[in-house]
Amino acid sequence: MDYEAIIVTDKDQKIIWVNDGFSEMTGYSTQFAINKTPRFLQGNQTKEATKNRIRFNIKQHKPFSEVIVNHRKDGTTYKCKVNIIPLYHNQTTHYIAFEKQIA
């Protein structure tokens, strides 16, 4: 799997861990990201339809991929391909997202 950033969230999508690639890609520190949802990366150029598809797919508790426009700490935008996988133990307990900036 080709990726730059890895994000692990709890079942409520609150970030519990990110790798160094996340900080390099977004400009946000690990400490800043912890306990936030990845929605803090969204902004005025993030399409509502994309956000709705992500919410729908998370509720399905099945792996999926999506391309989203996110915003870095400095305000610049980037397209990000995300592969989100729910983790189970009798029910969804966490999500892991593998992310890569795309052109």
ROSE-4610 file (N, C-alpha, C; in Angstrom, 1 decimal, always signed):
// ROSE-4610
residu = [M/M/M/D/D/D/Y/Y/Y/E/E/E/A/A/A/I/I/I/I/I/I/V/V/V/T/T/T/D/D/D/K/K/K/D/D/D/Q/Q/Q/K/K/K/I/I/I/I/I/I/W/W/W/V/V/V/N/N/N/D/D/D/G/G/G/F/F/F/S/S/S/E/E/E/M/M/M/T/T/T/G/G/G/Y/Y/Y/S/S/S/T/T/T/Q/Q/Q/F/F/F/A/A/A/I/I/I/N/N/N/K/K/K/T/T/T/P/P/P/R/R/R/F/F/F/L/L/L/Q/Q/Q/G/G/G/N/N/N/Q/Q/Q/T/T/T/K/K/K/E/E/E/A/A/A/T/T/T/K/K/K/N/N/N/R/R/R/I/I/I/R/R/R/F/F/F/N/N/N/I/I/I/K/K/K/Q/Q/Q/H/H/H/K/K/K/P/P/P/F/F/F/S/S/S/E/E/E/V/V/V/I/I/I/V/V/V/N/N/N/H/H/H/R/R/R/K/K/K/D/D/D/G/G/G/T/T/T/T/T/T/Y/Y/Y/K/K/K/C/C/C/K/K/K/V/V/V/N/N/N/I/I/I/I/I/I/P/P/P/L/L/L/Y/Y/Y/H/H/H/N/N/N/Q/Q/Q/T/T/T/T/T/T/H/H/H/Y/Y/Y/I/I/I/A/A/A/F/F/F/E/E/E/K/K/K/Q/Q/Q/I/I/I/A/A/A]
num = [1/1/1/2/2/2/3/3/3/4/4/4/5/5/5/6/6/6/7/7/7/8/8/8/9/9/9/10/10/10/11/11/11/12/12/12/13/13/13/14/14/14/15/15/15/16/16/16/17/17/17/18/18/18/19/19/19/20/20/20/21/21/21/22/22/22/23/23/23/24/24/24/25/25/25/26/26/26/27/27/27/28/28/28/29/29/29/30/30/30/31/31/31/32/32/32/33/33/33/34/34/34/35/35/35/36/36/36/37/37/37/38/38/38/39/39/39/40/40/40/41/41/41/42/42/42/43/43/43/44/44/44/45/45/45/46/46/46/47/47/47/48/48/48/49/49/49/50/50/50/51/51/51/52/52/52/53/53/53/54/54/54/55/55/55/56/56/56/57/57/57/58/58/58/59/59/59/60/60/60/61/61/61/62/62/62/63/63/63/64/64/64/65/65/65/66/66/66/67/67/67/68/68/68/69/69/69/70/70/70/71/71/71/72/72/72/73/73/73/74/74/74/75/75/75/76/76/76/77/77/77/78/78/78/79/79/79/80/80/80/81/81/81/82/82/82/83/83/83/84/84/84/85/85/85/86/86/86/87/87/87/88/88/88/89/89/89/90/90/90/91/91/91/92/92/92/93/93/93/94/94/94/95/95/95/96/96/96/97/97/97/98/98/98/99/99/99/100/100/100/101/101/101/102/102/102/103/103/103]
x = [+0.9/+0.0/+0.9/+0.6/+1.4/+0.7/+1.3/+0.7/+1.8/+1.3/+2.2/+1.8/+0.5/+0.1/-0.8/-0.7/-1.6/-2.3/-3.6/-4.3/-5.1/-5.1/-5.9/-6.9/-8.2/-9.2/-9.9/-10.6/-11.5/-12.8/-13.8/-15.1/-15.8/-15.6/-16.2/-15.4/-14.4/-13.5/-12.6/-12.4/-11.4/-10.0/-9.1/-7.7/-7.0/-6.5/-5.7/-4.2/-3.9/-2.5/-2.4/-1.2/-0.9/+0.6/+1.0/+2.5/+3.1/+4.5/+5.2/+4.8/+4.4/+4.0/+2.7/+1.9/+0.7/+1.2/+2.1/+2.6/+3.3/+4.1/+4.8/+3.8/+2.7/+1.7/+0.8/+0.4/-0.6/+0.0/+1.2/+1.7/+1.3/+0.4/-0.1/+0.7/+1.0/+1.7/+0.8/+1.4/+0.7/-0.1/+0.5/-0.2/-1.5/-1.4/-2.6/-3.7/-3.3/-4.3/-5.0/-4.3/-4.9/-6.2/-7.2/-8.5/-9.4/-8.9/-9.7/-10.2/-11.2/-11.6/-10.9/-10.7/-10.0/-10.8/-12.0/-12.7/-12.0/-11.1/-10.4/-9.6/-9.3/-8.5/-9.4/-10.7/-11.6/-11.8/-12.2/-12.3/-13.3/-13.2/-14.2/-14.1/-13.0/-12.8/-13.1/-13.5/-13.9/-15.3/-15.6/-17.0/-17.9/-19.1/-20.1/-20.5/-20.6/-20.9/-19.8/-18.6/-17.5/-17.6/-17.9/-18.0/-19.2/-20.3/-21.5/-21.2/-20.4/-20.1/-19.2/-18.3/-17.4/-18.2/-19.1/-20.0/-20.8/-21.4/-22.2/-21.4/-20.2/-19.4/-18.9/-18.6/-18.2/-19.4/-20.6/-21.7/-22.0/-21.5/-21.6/-20.6/-19.6/-18.6/-17.9/-17.6/-16.9/-15.8/-14.7/-13.5/-14.0/-13.4/-13.7/-12.5/-12.6/-11.6/-12.4/-11.7/-12.3/-11.2/-11.5/-10.5/-11.2/-10.4/-11.0/-10.0/-10.5/-9.6/-9.5/-8.3/-8.1/-7.3/-7.1/-6.4/-5.3/-4.1/-2.9/-3.0/-2.2/-2.1/-1.9/-1.1/-0.8/-2.0/-3.0/-4.2/-4.2/-3.1/-3.1/-3.8/-4.4/-5.2/-4.3/-4.8/-4.2/-5.3/-5.2/-6.0/-5.4/-6.3/-5.8/-6.7/-6.0/-6.7/-6.6/-7.8/-7.9/-8.4/-7.8/-8.4/-8.7/-9.9/-10.4/-10.9/-10.4/-10.7/-11.2/-12.4/-12.8/-12.2/-11.9/-11.3/-12.4/-12.5/-13.6/-13.1/-13.9/-13.8/-15.3/-16.0/-17.5/-18.3/-17.7/-18.3/-17.1/-17.4/-16.3/-15.8/-14.5/-13.8/-12.9/-12.3/-11.4/-11.5/-10.9/-10.7/-9.3/-8.7/-7.4/-7.5/-6.8/-6.9/-5.4/-5.3/-4.0/-4.2/-3.4/-3.6/-2.4/-2.7/-1.6/-2.1/-1.2/-1.4/-1.3/-2.3/-2.3/-2.4/-2.0/-2.0/-3.3]
y = [-1.2/+0.0/+1.2/+2.2/+3.4/+4.5/+5.1/+6.1/+7.0/+8.2/+9.1/+9.2/+9.3/+9.5/+8.4/+8.1/+7.1/+7.8/+7.6/+8.1/+7.0/+6.9/+5.9/+6.7/+6.4/+7.1/+6.0/+6.5/+5.7/+5.5/+4.8/+4.6/+5.9/+6.9/+8.2/+9.2/+8.6/+9.3/+10.3/+10.2/+11.1/+10.5/+11.3/+10.8/+10.4/+9.2/+8.7/+8.5/+8.5/+8.3/+8.8/+9.4/+9.7/+9.4/+9.1/+8.9/+10.3/+10.3/+11.5/+12.0/+11.1/+11.6/+12.5/+12.3/+13.1/+14.6/+14.8/+16.1/+16.7/+15.9/+16.4/+16.8/+16.1/+16.4/+17.5/+17.7/+18.7/+19.9/+19.8/+20.9/+20.9/+20.0/+19.9/+18.9/+19.3/+18.4/+17.2/+16.2/+15.1/+15.6/+16.4/+16.9/+17.7/+18.5/+19.2/+18.3/+17.3/+16.4/+15.5/+15.1/+14.1/+14.6/+13.8/+14.1/+14.9/+15.3/+16.0/+14.9/+15.3/+14.4/+14.9/+14.0/+14.5/+15.6/+15.9/+17.0/+18.4/+18.5/+19.8/+20.1/+19.1/+19.3/+19.8/+19.8/+20.2/+21.8/+22.3/+23.8/+24.2/+25.4/+25.9/+25.3/+24.7/+24.0/+22.5/+22.0/+20.6/+20.5/+19.7/+19.6/+18.9/+19.4/+18.8/+17.4/+17.2/+15.8/+14.8/+15.2/+14.3/+14.0/+15.0/+14.8/+13.9/+14.1/+13.2/+11.8/+11.5/+10.2/+9.5/+10.3/+9.8/+9.4/+10.3/+10.0/+8.7/+8.6/+7.5/+6.2/+6.2/+5.0/+4.6/+5.6/+5.2/+4.5/+5.0/+4.4/+3.0/+2.6/+1.3/+0.3/+0.8/-0.1/-1.0/-0.5/-1.3/-0.4/-1.1/-0.3/+0.5/+1.6/+2.4/+3.4/+3.9/+4.9/+6.2/+7.3/+8.6/+9.5/+10.5/+11.6/+12.9/+13.6/+14.8/+15.9/+17.1/+18.3/+18.7/+18.7/+19.0/+20.3/+20.9/+22.2/+22.0/+22.4/+22.3/+23.5/+23.4/+24.4/+25.8/+25.9/+27.2/+27.7/+26.9/+27.3/+26.8/+26.3/+25.7/+24.4/+24.2/+22.9/+21.9/+20.6/+19.5/+18.4/+17.7/+16.6/+15.4/+14.6/+13.5/+12.3/+11.2/+9.9/+9.2/+8.9/+8.2/+6.8/+5.9/+4.5/+4.3/+4.1/+4.0/+2.6/+2.0/+0.6/+0.6/+0.1/-0.1/-1.3/-1.2/-2.3/-2.8/-4.1/-4.7/-5.6/-5.6/-6.6/-6.8/-7.6/-7.7/-6.6/-5.4/-4.2/-3.3/-2.2/-1.3/-0.6/-0.7/-0.1/+1.0/+1.0/+2.0/+2.1/+3.1/+3.3/+3.6/+3.0/+3.4/+4.0/+5.1/+5.7/+5.8/+5.4/+5.5/+6.6/+7.6/+8.8/+9.1/+9.6/+10.0/+11.2/+12.2/+13.4/+13.0/+13.5/+13.2/+14.5/+14.5/+15.7/+16.0]
z = [+0.0/+0.0/+0.0/-0.9/-1.0/-0.2/+0.8/+1.6/+2.2/+2.7/+3.4/+4.8/+5.1/+6.4/+6.9/+8.2/+8.8/+10.0/+10.1/+11.2/+11.8/+13.1/+13.8/+14.7/+14.6/+15.4/+16.2/+17.3/+18.0/+17.2/+17.8/+17.1/+16.8/+17.5/+17.3/+16.4/+15.8/+14.8/+15.5/+16.8/+17.5/+17.3/+16.8/+16.5/+17.8/+17.8/+18.9/+18.6/+17.3/+16.8/+15.4/+15.1/+13.7/+13.6/+12.3/+12.1/+11.7/+11.6/+11.3/+9.9/+9.0/+7.6/+7.7/+8.7/+8.8/+9.1/+10.0/+10.3/+9.1/+8.4/+7.2/+6.1/+5.9/+4.9/+5.2/+6.5/+6.9/+7.6/+8.2/+8.9/+10.4/+10.8/+12.1/+13.0/+14.2/+15.1/+15.6/+16.0/+16.6/+17.8/+18.6/+19.8/+19.5/+18.4/+17.9/+17.5/+16.7/+16.1/+17.1/+18.2/+19.1/+19.7/+19.8/+20.3/+19.4/+18.2/+17.3/+16.2/+15.5/+14.4/+13.1/+12.1/+10.9/+10.2/+10.6/+10.0/+10.1/+11.1/+11.2/+10.0/+9.2/+7.9/+6.8/+7.0/+5.9/+6.0/+4.9/+4.8/+3.7/+3.3/+2.3/+1.0/+0.6/-0.7/-0.6/+0.6/+0.7/+0.4/-0.6/-1.1/-0.2/+0.0/+0.9/+0.4/-0.9/-1.4/-0.9/-1.0/-0.5/+1.0/+1.8/+3.2/+3.5/+2.7/+2.9/+2.6/+1.5/+1.1/+2.2/+2.8/+3.8/+5.0/+5.5/+6.6/+6.4/+5.2/+4.8/+4.9/+4.3/+4.3/+5.7/+6.5/+7.9/+8.6/+8.4/+9.0/+8.5/+7.3/+6.8/+7.4/+8.1/+8.8/+7.8/+6.6/+5.6/+5.1/+4.6/+4.0/+2.8/+2.6/+1.4/+1.1/-0.1/-0.5/-1.0/-0.9/-1.3/-1.6/-2.4/-2.6/-2.1/-1.2/-0.6/-0.7/-0.7/-0.7/+0.8/+1.3/+2.7/+2.7/+3.9/+4.1/+5.1/+4.7/+5.6/+6.7/+7.7/+8.7/+8.1/+7.1/+6.5/+5.5/+5.4/+4.7/+3.2/+2.7/+1.4/+1.3/+0.1/-0.1/-0.7/-0.6/-1.3/-1.4/-2.5/-2.7/-2.0/-1.3/-0.5/-0.8/-1.2/-1.4/+0.0/+0.5/+1.8/+1.6/+2.3/+2.4/+3.8/+4.2/+5.5/+5.8/+6.9/+7.2/+8.7/+8.9/+10.3/+10.9/+12.2/+12.9/+13.9/+14.0/+14.7/+15.9/+16.9/+18.0/+18.4/+17.8/+18.0/+17.4/+17.3/+16.7/+16.3/+15.6/+15.2/+16.5/+16.6/+17.8/+17.4/+16.2/+15.7/+14.2/+13.6/+12.2/+12.0/+10.8/+10.4/+9.0/+8.8/+7.5/+7.0/+5.7/+5.0/+4.0/+4.0/+3.2/+2.3/+1.1/+0.2/-0.6/-0.6/-1.4/-2.9/-3.7/-5.1/-5.9/-7.2/-8.0/-8.5]
